[in-house]
Amino acid sequence: MNRAGAREWLGLSVLLLPTVLLFLAMTVLFLATPQIAPDLRPSGAQLLWINDIYGFMMAGLLVAMGTVGDRIGRRKVLLFGAAAFGVASAVAAFAPTAELLVAARAVMGVGAAAVMPSTLSLISNMFHDARQRATAIGLWAASISAGVALGPLVGGVLLESFWWGAALLAGVPVMALVLVGAPLLVPEYKAPGGTGRLDALSVVLSMATLLPLVYGIKELAKAGPTAAALLTIAAGLVLGTAFVRRQLRLETPLLDVRLFTNRLFSGALAVFMLAAVALGGVYLLFTQYLQLVAELSPLESGLWILPAALALVAVSTYTPAIARRIRPAYVIAAGLLVEAVGYIMLTQVGVDGLPLLVAGFFVLYPGIAPTMALTPGLVIGAAPPEKAGAASAVTTTASDLGTSLGVALLGSVGTAVYAALLPAGVPAQAAENLTTALSLGGADLAAQARDAFTGGLNVAAGVAAGLVIIGALLSIGLLRRVPPTEAAPAAAEDKELVSH
């Protein structure tokens, strides 16, 4: 089998740049939220959507963009996404209103949806040797980790010297490099015979399934089983059923839902998504604790995160080497159990618990690395080569949707607990969020609000611990037949086993 040379590895670097950026863009505004609030004066709902809409648009369109890449060319879709993301980043950076910022972040999500599946599927086409491909995918996962980790640090550095919009401008030069470098170093790939018509109704149904579900989950966590929450969740499930039935009837479906009957494919996705849900929600609360409870500056917050971030990148990079000797299922499960220990540590954090908070984060953050490094390769390996773009999109959807749902679900759980723990008699506005409570002034109210917020973090961390423990059990139960990378000759047999 042909081994990749210098051009492929240089091309990989071009693909890793936007991968780092796209996940940096998902987290960079977490630290900027306290600055955006007084500047643009968003409502509570707008503040959530400023953080959420990027991930939701990205998740909702990933499958469509991955399928389009398979049919018209993955590099073409990559370049379209890079251009859209770069322009929208500039608009978002200078947005004068909360409404325009939400809209620009939505367009950034569209661009990200085009870029992400293209990067992973092009890697699968560029690297044919199993060990090289595993290393390349491990570096891809490490670049996601770097993006998530660098978001607060880059944001902190920029916020110390500039306004909040500067944190978004990094997207412009990075995407410009992609537009120049990809045509020179990354070969185009289009699936043979993959020129079937894109079904517009399927794209609409996929989006119409996602958004009501997410909205309903947020409302359910915040206000309980209200009629609006239950109706929107029900609508999402009905539309999701219609989407699946339509895919089964189409000759060239947007998403081949039969792939989910493969135990390896669906099991790896489930593990990936559970880990992303847990981390997404707790990460937002963690960064808010650093600034609003511990009263650190954005730069100080980023520096506190840096050691755990470096550990995460290192573990992501070296995990493929470990998986050459040990079955991936056990490597993934071990990482998730370590992550659970970190979440349990966070359940014990108090208002003055910064050292324990950081120690717990240092334990849990690298724990997700094996999941990020190994599950994308398992998912793509379970799909036919001509559907690698769609499989890559589904993988990224699970990660991105999981992170966004984590922000919505665990963030809402934390908010609900926060509101419940506030003593009677505090101003009604204080129950909206900690930022609002602190802006009202008063030492007693600030202390009460910080204590209530910490209680919300404790509960959300406990939920996250339960999610990753379930993920570890699923990994052992569904993925254990996948052999180590060094046992490649046995892979075909094991792949057949896990498809039933």
N, C-alpha and C positions, 0 to 999 in steps of 0.2 A: 504494500500500500504506500502511495506517495506521501512523503513527509514534507511538511511546510518549510519554506525557506525564509530568507530575510524579508522579502516583500510581504509575505503573509503576516509576519510578526509586526512589521511596521503598519500594515493595514489594521491589525488588531488594535494598535495604539490609537488609531483614528476612531475606531469603534468604541473604545473605552472612554474617550474624552466626553462624548455626549452622555454616556451612561452615568458617569460621575455627576455631570451637570444636572441631569434630569432628576436624580434623587436628592441632590443638593437643593434643587428648586423646591422639592416637597417639604424640606425641613427648615430652609433658611428663614422663612417668615415666622417660624415659631418664636424666635427671639425678638423679632421685629414687632410682634403683636402689641406690646405695651407702647410703642412709638406710633403705630398706625392708629390706635384707638383715639388719642387726643388730637391727632392731625386731621384724620378724615371723619371722625365721629361716627363710625359705623354702629348700627344697631347690634344687639347680641346675635341675631340670626346672620347679619352680614359678616360679622367677625368670624363666625364659624365657617361661612361659605368662602371667605377669603383664603382660609387654610384648606377647606375641603374640596372646592370646585375643581381645582387642578387635578387632584387624584381621581375624582369621580369621572371627569371627562376623559382622562387618560384610560381608566379602566373600561368605560363604556364603549370606546372605539378601538381598543387594542385588537380584538378579534377581527373586526372589519379591515383594519389596516394590515394585519398579518396576512389575511387572505388576499387582499389586493396586491401585496408584495409578492406572494406566490404566483399571481397571475400576470402582473405587468412588469415585475422586476423589483427585487427587494432593495436594490441600491436607489432606484428612482424614488421609492417611497421614503427612504432614509433622507434623501436630499430635500424632498418636499417638506418633510417634518422639520428638518433643521432650519429651513428658511422661515417657516411659520413660527417656530419657537423663538427664533432670534428677533423677529419683528415684534411679536407680542411681548417679549421681555422688555424691549425699549418702551413700549406703550405703558406697560404695568409700572415701570420704574417712575414714570412721570405722571401717573394717574392723579387727577385733582379731586376725584370723588371715590367713595367706596364702591359705587355701582360700576364705574369704569374699571376699577381694579379687579373686581370680581369677573367682569367680562374679559379682560385681558388675561387673567389667570385661566379662564376657560379655554381661550385660544391656545395658550401655552400647553394646556392639557391635550388639545387636539394634535399639536405638533409632537408632543411627547409620545402620544399613541402611535404616531407614524414611525418615530425613531426607534422605540424600544424593541418591538419584535424584529425589526430589520437588523439591529445589531446582533441579537442572539442567533437568528437564523442564518445570517451571513457568516458568523463564526462556524456554525455547523457545516457550511459548505466549503469554507476555506481550509479547515483542518480535518483531514481524513484519517490520520493516524489516531487510534483510540486514546493513547496516553497524551499526545499533544492536544487533542480536543478537550480532554479532561482538564489539562492545565489551563487552556485558553478559557474554558467556561469558569474555572476557579478564579482566574483573574477578572473575568466579567463580574462574577459575584463579589469579588473584593472591591471592584470599582463601585458597585452599588453601596457596599459598606462604607467606602470612602466618601461617597456622596452624602449619605445619611449622616456620617460622622463630621464631615467638613462643613455641613450646612451651618451649625451653630458657631463653629470657629470662624469661618469666613464671614458669616453674618455679624459676629461679634466684632471682628476687626473693622469691618466697614461701618458698622453702626457707631463705633467709637469716634470715627472721623467724619462721617458723612450722614446723610439722611437715610431713612429706611429704604428708599427706592434704589440706592446704590447696590443693595444686596441682590437685586434682580438683574443688574446690567451685565453680570458675568456671562449671561447667556449669549450676548451678542458676539464677542470675539471667539468664543468656543465654537459656536455654530458656524461662524465664518470659516474657521479652520476645517471643519467637517466638509463644508461646501467645496473647499479647494482640495483637500487631501483625499476624500473618498473616491472621486473619479480617477485619481492617479494610482491609488494603492489597493482599492477594494474591488474585486471582480464582481460584475453583475451576475445575478442568478435569477432565472425564471423557471418555474416548474414545467417540465415537458407536458404539453397538452393542457396547461393550466390557464387557459384563456377564457373560461366560461364566464357568463354574464354575472356581475355582482348583483345580488338580489337586494334592492333598496328597502323593501319591506322588512327583510331580516335585520338590516342595520337599525331601522326604526324600532323594531320589536326588542332588540338587544338593549338599546338605550332605555326604552319604555319599561323594561323589566328592572333595570338597575336602579334608576332614580327613585321610583316609589318605594322600593324595598329599603333603600338607605334612609329616605326621609321618614318612613314609618318606624324604622328601628330607632332613629334619633328621638322621635316623639315618644315612643314607648319607654325609652330609658329615662327621658326627662319628665314626662307627665303621667306615666302609667298607661294602662290599657284604655286610652280614650278612643272615641269613635273614629277620629281622623287617623290615628296611628293604625288601628286595626284595618280600616278600609284601604289605606294606601299599601299596607303589607299584602293584603288579599289581592289588590289590583296587580301588584308586582308579581305575585305567584301565578295569577291567571295569565298574565302576559308572558311570563316565562314558560308556562306550559304551551301556549300558542307558538312561541319561538321554537321550542324543541320539536313540536309536531310538524312545523313547517320545514325545519331542517331535514327531518326524516323523509319528507316527500320530494324535496328538491334533488335534481340530478347533480347539481354542483352547489351544495349548501355553503352558507357563510361559515358554518362550523360543523364539522362531521361529528355529531354528538355520539356516534357509535364508538368513538375513541374512548369514551368514559366507561365502556364495558371492560376495558383493559385494566386489570387490578393495579398494575404498576403505574399507569398513567393517572388514574383517579386517586390512588393512594398517595402518590408523591404530591399531587396538587393539594390534597386535603391537609397534609402535614405542613406544606409550605404556607397555606392560607392561615391555619391556626396560629403558627408562629408569628406571621405578619400582623394579625389582629392583636395579639398580645403586645407586641412591641410598639405598634403604631399608637395605641392609646396611652400606654404608660410613658412613652417617650415625650409626648406633648406635655403631660402633667409633670414629668421630671424637669423639663426645661423651664416650665413656669415656676416650679418650686425654687429653682436656682435664682431666678430674678425677683420673684414676688414675695417669697417667704424668706430665703436666705439673703435677699437684697444684694445680689451680686450684679455687676455690670454685665452687658452682653459679652464683652471680651473675656471677663473673668469666668463667665459661665462656659464659654467655648473652651477655655483652657482646662477647666475641671473635667470636661468631657473627653479631652484629647487622649489621655492614657488608655481609656477603655476603647476609644476609636482605633488607636494603633494596634491594640490587641486583637480587635475584630478583624482588621485588614490582614494581620499576620496569620490568624487562624484560618481565614477564608483562603489565603494563598497556599497554605500547607495542607489543608484538608484533602485535596486530591491525592497527595502522596500517601497519606494515611489510608485512604480508601483503596489503594493498590494492594494492601495486605489484609484489611479488615472489611467485612461486608458493609456497604453504605448504610444499611438500615441501622446497624448498631452504632456507627459513628454519629448518625443524625440523632438517634435516641439519646445517646450519651450527652450530646451538646444541649438538647432540649431539657434534660434533667438538671444539668448545671444551670441552665437559664432559670428553671423553676426555683432553684435555691436562691438566686439573686432576687427574684420577685418576692419570695417569702421574706427576705431581709428587708425589702421595702415596706412590707406590711407593719414593720416595727418602728419605722421612722417617725420622729416627733418634730415639733416646730424647730427645735434646736438640734436636729439630727443630721446636719450636713455630712459629717464624716461617714455615718452609716449609710446615708443615701448614696454617696459616691462609691463606697465599697460595694454595696449591693449592685449598683449599675456596672461596676467593673467586672463583677461575676456574671451578670446576666447578658451583657452586651456581646461578648465573644461567643456566648453559648449558641446564638442563632447562626453563627458562621457555617457550620456543617450543613445545615438545612439550605442556606442560600447557595452554597458552593456545589452541592450534589444533586438536589432535586431537579434543577433545570435540565441537566444531562439525562436524568432518568426519564423525564417527561418527553424530551425530544427523541431519545432512543426508543421509546415505545411507539412512536408515530412513524408512518412511512416517510421517506426522505422528501417526497414532493409536497408533504404537508408540514414540513418543518417550520414554515412561517406561521401557520395557524397554531401549531403546537407551542412555538415560542410566545405567540401572543397570549395563549391561554395561561402559560406559565407566568408571564408578566402581569396578566390580569389578576391572577390569584394573589400575587405579591402586592400589587398596587391597590386592588380592591380590599385586600385584607388590611393594609395599612390605613386606608381611608375609613373602613368600617371600624377599625380600632379607635381612630380619632373620634368617630361619631359615637360608637357604642360605649367604650370605656371612658371617653371624655364626658359623655352624657351621664354615665354612672357616677363619675367623680363629681360632676356638677350637681346631680341630684342629692348625693350624700352631703356635699358642701351646704346646699340650701337647707337640708334637714337638720344639720348640726348647728346652724346659726341659732343663737338664743332668741326668744321672743322679744319683740320690741325694737329690733334693728330696722333701719329704713328698708322699704321694699326694694329699692334699687340695689341694695347690697347683696340681695339673694341672686342677682343675675350672674355675677362672676366676681372673682377676687379683685381683678383690676378695677372694676367699678366701685367695689367696697372701699378700696384703698384711696380712691380719688375723692371720696366723701369726707375724708379727714377724721381725726379723732384717734387717740392712741388705743382706747378700749375697743373700739370697733375694728381697728386694724388687727389687734391681737386676736380677737374673736374670729375674724375672717380667716386669718392665717391658720389658726387651729382647726377650723372647719375644713379648709382646703386640704390640709394634711390628712385629715380623716378620710376625705374622698380619695386621695392618692393611695392610702392604705388599702381601702376596699378594692379599688381598681387593680392594684398589684396582686391582691389575692385572687381575683378573677383571672388575671393573666397567668398566674401560676397554674391554676386548674386547666387552662387551655393548652399550655405547652406540655403538661403531663399527659393529657389526652393525645396530643400529637406524638409524643414518644411511644405510647402504646400502639398507636396506629402504624408508626414506622416499623416497629418490630413485627406487628401482625401482618402487614400488607407488603412490606418491601424486603423481608428477610431472605427471599430466594435469589435476589440479585447478587451475583458474585463480585468479589473484589476485581478491580481493574486488571490486575495481573492474571486473573483467571478468564481472560477474554474468550478463549475457545469455548468455554462452557456457557457464555452469555446467551447464545441463541437458544439453547435448550431452556435456560432459566426464563428467558423472555417469553417463551411459549407457555411455560408453567404459570407465570403470573398474569397471563392474558385471560385466564379462566377463573 
